[in-house]
Amino acid sequence: MKKKILTAALAVCMLATLVIGMSLAYFTDTKTAENTFTVGSVSIELIESQLHRVNAGVANGATSTSPLWTPNQTMNGAAGTAVDTKWTGAYFTDDQIKADAANYAQYLAEAGKNMTPGTSVRKCPYVINTSTTNDAYVRVRVLIPAYLNDMLWEKSYWTSTAINNGQVIADLGTNEKGTSVTVDGEEYMQYSFTYVNALKPGEMTFWNCWGSIAIPASVTDLSNVENGTFDVLVQADAIQADGFANATAAFAAFDGE
């Protein structure tokens, strides 16, 4: 059986500029486009938005003038209509999230500049299956610089709603402080989120697995931040659903390649 696999990656340089990184080439028919790397007929797009799908952290999923996760916007997704039937409340629609994602780089350029203790950047990743033929299992990985992990871990957030609903399998590492990985010679702590249900062609993940990167207000010294900047990597993996019993089996094969 030929496995079709793909990895897309975004590298976010906090306090500085956007950096894009990528790893993995599989078959010889690899096609490449900005932020999207395809093999065979599996292709995905990784986007980032300010919008947490269900505005978790705000009472009853409502909006607020000072919400925990998202700007004050009305959620256009009516209660009881979500594709994830385990979520019965209101939600931001795909169109709302995609529209916000189109302006995310501009938001990041401002919000991620000159960060100080007590500030945060909204970071809600979503994956779109841009293939026209194949269902795909997807996984999102967030990588935080190892030397800053303890500081950022205190207030940066993965989103537990999808995990608690059983729609996302999280690998948060020892004591929920990530798993050490090396990327381009730099050590990061990785937080991995596997989506249980395969995405159909054209479908976008309902849940965002992450919500924000924050510097705790308790921090008194940022002099250890190298060159005044730090990178948080967000990477997405995809593998064809055909031939695998579930997402866990699919990514066991993916990681074995």
C-alpha positions in Angstrom: 0.0 0.0 0.0 1.3 3.4 -0.9 0.8 5.9 1.8 0.3 9.5 0.9 1.6 11.9 3.5 2.1 15.6 3.9 3.5 18.1 6.3 2.8 21.8 6.3 4.5 24.2 8.7 4.3 27.8 9.9 7.1 29.3 12.0 6.0 32.3 14.0 8.8 34.7 15.1 7.4 36.5 18.1 8.5 40.1 18.5 9.9 40.0 15.0 8.9 38.8 11.6 7.1 35.8 10.2 9.4 32.9 9.4 8.3 29.8 7.4 9.8 26.4 7.9 9.2 22.9 6.5 10.5 19.4 6.7 9.6 16.1 4.9 9.8 15.0 1.3 8.3 11.6 0.6 7.7 10.5 -3.0 9.4 12.1 -6.1 6.2 13.7 -7.3 6.2 16.2 -4.5 4.6 19.6 -5.3 5.3 22.7 -3.4 3.3 25.9 -2.8 3.6 28.6 -0.1 2.9 27.0 3.3 1.6 23.8 1.6 3.6 20.7 0.7 1.8 17.9 -1.2 2.5 14.3 -2.0 0.3 12.3 -4.3 -3.3 13.6 -3.9 -3.2 14.5 -0.2 -2.9 18.2 0.4 -3.7 20.5 3.3 -3.6 24.2 4.2 -2.6 25.3 7.6 -4.2 28.6 8.7 -4.1 30.7 11.9 -6.8 32.9 13.3 -7.6 35.0 16.3 -10.9 33.2 16.5 -11.3 30.3 19.0 -14.0 28.2 17.4 -16.4 28.2 20.4 -14.9 31.2 22.3 -14.1 28.9 25.2 -13.4 30.7 28.4 -16.2 33.2 28.0 -19.3 32.2 29.9 -21.6 30.0 27.9 -19.6 30.6 24.8 -20.9 34.1 24.4 -18.9 37.1 23.2 -17.7 39.9 25.4 -16.1 43.3 25.3 -13.0 41.7 26.8 -13.2 38.0 26.0 -10.5 35.6 27.1 -9.7 34.3 23.6 -11.3 36.4 20.8 -12.2 39.9 19.7 -15.7 41.0 20.3 -17.5 39.4 17.3 -20.9 37.6 17.0 -20.6 33.9 16.3 -22.7 33.2 13.2 -22.9 29.5 13.8 -26.2 28.8 15.4 -26.5 26.5 18.4 -27.2 22.9 17.4 -25.8 23.2 13.9 -22.1 22.4 14.4 -20.6 19.6 12.3 -19.2 18.2 15.5 -22.5 17.0 17.1 -20.9 16.9 20.5 -20.9 20.7 20.5 -24.4 22.1 20.8 -23.6 25.8 21.4 -22.9 28.7 19.1 -19.6 28.9 17.2 -17.6 30.8 14.7 -18.2 29.5 11.2 -15.5 28.4 8.7 -16.1 31.5 6.7 -15.6 33.8 9.7 -12.4 32.0 10.7 -11.0 32.0 7.1 -11.8 35.8 6.8 -10.0 36.5 10.0 -7.1 34.2 9.0 -6.6 36.4 5.9 -5.6 39.2 8.2 -3.8 37.2 10.8 -0.3 38.2 9.6 -1.1 41.8 10.1 -2.5 41.1 13.6 0.6 39.1 14.5 2.9 41.8 13.3 1.4 44.2 15.8 0.4 41.9 18.7 3.7 39.9 18.6 5.9 43.0 18.6 7.6 44.3 21.8 5.7 41.9 24.0 5.9 42.5 27.8 4.9 40.4 30.8 1.1 40.1 31.0 0.6 40.3 27.2 -0.5 37.5 24.8 -1.0 36.7 21.2 -4.1 34.8 20.0 -3.0 31.7 18.1 -5.8 29.4 16.9 -4.6 27.0 14.2 -6.9 25.2 11.7 -6.3 22.6 9.0 -8.1 22.4 5.7 -8.1 19.3 3.5 -7.6 20.9 0.1 -7.5 17.5 -1.7 -10.3 16.8 -4.1 -10.4 13.1 -3.7 -9.0 11.7 -0.4 -10.1 11.8 3.2 -7.2 12.6 5.4 -6.2 12.3 9.1 -4.5 15.4 10.4 -2.3 16.4 13.3 -1.2 19.7 14.6 2.1 20.2 16.5 3.0 23.3 18.5 6.7 23.7 19.3 8.0 26.1 22.0 11.7 26.9 22.5 12.9 24.6 25.2 14.8 27.3 27.1 11.6 29.4 27.4 9.1 26.5 27.9 8.7 26.9 31.6 8.0 30.6 31.3 5.5 30.3 28.4 3.9 27.2 29.7 2.4 29.0 32.7 0.1 31.1 30.6 0.1 29.9 27.0 -2.8 27.6 26.3 -3.8 24.5 24.4 -7.6 24.3 24.2 -9.1 21.5 26.3 -12.6 21.6 25.0 -12.0 19.4 22.0 -9.8 17.1 24.1 -12.5 16.7 26.7 -15.1 16.0 24.0 -12.9 13.2 22.6 -12.4 14.8 19.2 -8.7 15.4 19.7 -6.0 13.1 21.1 -3.3 15.2 22.9 0.2 14.2 23.6 1.4 16.8 26.0 4.5 15.1 27.2 5.8 14.6 30.7 3.9 16.7 33.3 2.1 18.3 30.3 5.3 20.2 29.5 5.9 18.8 26.1 8.3 16.4 24.5 11.8 17.5 23.5 12.5 17.6 19.7 15.2 19.2 17.7 14.5 21.4 14.6 17.3 22.9 12.6 19.7 22.4 15.5 17.4 24.1 18.1 15.6 22.3 20.9 11.9 22.7 21.3 9.2 21.3 23.5 6.5 19.8 21.3 2.8 19.5 22.0 1.0 17.2 19.6 -2.8 17.1 18.8 -4.2 14.3 16.6 -7.7 14.8 15.2 -9.9 11.7 15.7 -12.1 12.1 12.6 -10.7 12.2 9.1 -11.3 15.4 7.1 -13.2 15.0 3.9 -12.0 16.9 0.8 -12.6 20.6 1.3 -13.4 20.2 5.0 -11.7 22.2 7.8 -11.0 21.1 11.3 -13.8 22.2 13.6 -11.6 22.5 16.7 -8.6 24.7 17.2 -6.2 22.8 19.4 -4.4 25.8 20.6 -5.5 29.3 21.7 -2.6 31.7 22.6 1.0 32.4 23.4 1.4 34.5 26.5 4.1 35.9 28.7 3.0 35.7 32.3 2.6 38.9 34.3 4.8 37.4 37.0 7.9 37.4 34.7 10.3 40.1 35.9 13.2 39.5 33.6 13.2 38.9 29.8 16.9 39.3 29.3 17.3 35.6 28.6 15.3 35.9 25.4 18.0 35.5 22.8 18.2 38.6 20.5 14.9 39.8 21.9 12.9 37.3 19.8 11.7 33.8 20.0 10.1 31.4 17.5 7.0 29.3 18.1 6.5 26.7 15.4 3.1 25.4 14.3 3.2 22.4 12.1 0.5 20.3 10.5 0.8 16.7 9.3 -1.7 14.8 7.1 -1.9 11.2 5.9 -4.6 9.5 3.7 -7.3 7.9 5.8 -7.8 5.0 3.4 -6.2 1.8 4.7 -6.0 2.8 8.3 -8.4 1.8 11.1 -8.1 5.1 12.9 -6.0 8.2 13.3 -3.7 6.6 15.8 -2.8 3.8 13.4 -2.3 6.3 10.6 0.1 8.4 12.4 2.0 5.4 13.8 2.7 4.6 10.1 3.5 8.3 9.4 6.0 8.5 12.2 7.5 5.2 11.1 8.5 6.5 7.7 
